[in-house]
């Protein structure tokens, strides 16, 4: 720490540098080189500035990234949803999609409000209902009928690791997500009850899979009969 104190001002200056445009002070978009570059992603490496349409285009595979918008003086929070991004489930370019707006999803680092679409065309029988399409996209739905809230598998796995290693409570974890989303603590998105339910279900399912109950036939019975039987512990030798 004593050696680091000699470089403290340098570190502080670099932290403050992220509040501005850094090396990307010119106003052109880094992708199309035509429109003004005012959007910056907080998670992408590089920190380049993009116009709104280009930011949406390059984030189709990373729709839960957090973005900021430069207003001429500072960066302010915005979202890919406000820029026009709609997350597709089922398959891309569906000719008859079902649209769902203001869908809430909990991810590692933030609570997002997004617009999604899921397959409603002739391939829907292959894709399944919305809950199935969400699960195949690694989003766990909060309810099995008409879900409007979900949590990513990454978020649930991260919580399970935190509660195992650090004994973090569900309330503390969820509150931390809200703080990361809105530092003022005034978020109107209260999905704590839904988060409790999703964690309990997800943990239960993980235990079933680890116990060999994942492979089932159409009737729901385990294919491996031995997987449903607990073997008694061996008798200690005298």
Residue pairs with C-beta under 8 A, 6 or more apart in sequence:
4 11
18 47
19 74
19 75
20 74
21 40
21 49
21 70
22 47
23 47
24 30
24 37
24 40
24 47
24 48
24 49
26 37
27 36
27 37
28 34
28 35
28 36
28 37
29 35
29 36
29 37
29 49
29 50
29 51
29 54
30 37
30 48
30 49
30 50
30 54
31 50
31 51
31 54
31 57
31 58
32 51
32 53
32 54
34 51
35 51
35 52
35 53
35 54
36 51
37 48
37 49
37 50
37 51
38 49
38 51
38 52
38 69
38 70
38 71
39 49
39 50
39 51
39 52
39 54
39 55
39 67
39 68
39 69
39 70
39 78
39 83
40 47
40 48
40 49
40 50
40 67
40 68
40 69
40 70
40 75
41 47
41 55
41 59
41 65
41 66
41 67
41 68
42 65
42 66
42 67
42 68
43 62
43 65
43 66
44 58
44 62
44 65
49 70
50 58
52 83
52 84
53 83
53 84
55 67
55 80
55 83
56 80
56 83
56 84
56 85
59 65
59 67
59 80
59 85
60 85
63 80
63 85
63 87
63 114
64 105
64 107
64 110
64 112
64 114
64 152
65 80
66 77
66 79
66 109
66 110
67 78
67 79
67 80
67 83
68 75
68 76
68 77
68 78
69 75
69 76
69 77
69 78
79 112
79 113
79 114
80 114
81 112
81 113
81 114
81 115
85 114
85 115
86 99
86 114
86 115
86 116
86 117
87 114
87 115
87 116
87 117
88 94
88 97
88 116
88 117
88 118
89 116
89 117
89 118
89 119
89 127
89 130
89 133
89 134
89 136
89 137
90 97
90 118
90 119
90 123
90 124
90 127
90 133
91 119
91 123
91 127
94 117
94 118
94 119
94 120
94 121
94 123
95 121
96 120
96 121
97 117
97 118
97 119
97 120
97 121
98 117
98 118
98 119
98 120
98 130
99 115
99 116
99 117
100 115
100 116
100 117
100 118
100 130
100 148
101 115
102 113
102 115
102 148
103 113
103 114
103 115
103 116
103 148
103 149
103 150
104 111
104 112
104 113
104 114
104 148
104 149
104 150
104 189
104 191
105 111
105 112
105 114
105 139
105 149
105 150
105 151
105 152
106 112
106 149
106 150
106 151
106 152
106 155
106 174
106 177
106 191
106 195
107 151
107 152
107 154
107 155
108 152
108 154
108 155
108 158
109 177
109 180
110 177
110 180
110 181
111 177
111 178
111 181
111 187
111 189
111 191
112 181
113 189
118 127
118 130
118 133
118 134
119 127
119 133
127 133
127 136
128 136
130 141
130 146
130 147
131 141
131 143
131 144
131 145
131 147
134 140
134 141
134 147
134 150
135 141
138 152
138 153
138 154
139 150
139 151
139 152
139 153
140 150
140 151
140 152
140 153
140 156
140 198
140 201
140 202
141 147
141 149
141 150
141 198
142 148
142 149
142 150
142 151
142 191
142 194
142 197
142 198
143 149
143 194
149 191
149 194
150 198
151 195
151 198
151 202
155 177
156 198
156 199
156 202
159 168
159 170
159 173
159 199
160 199
160 202
160 203
160 206
162 168
162 173
163 169
163 170
163 173
170 192
170 195
170 196
170 199
171 192
174 191
174 192
174 195
178 185
178 187
178 189
179 185
181 187
181 189
208 214
211 227
212 222
212 224
212 226
212 227
213 222
213 227
213 228
215 222
215 223
215 224
216 222
216 223
217 223
222 228
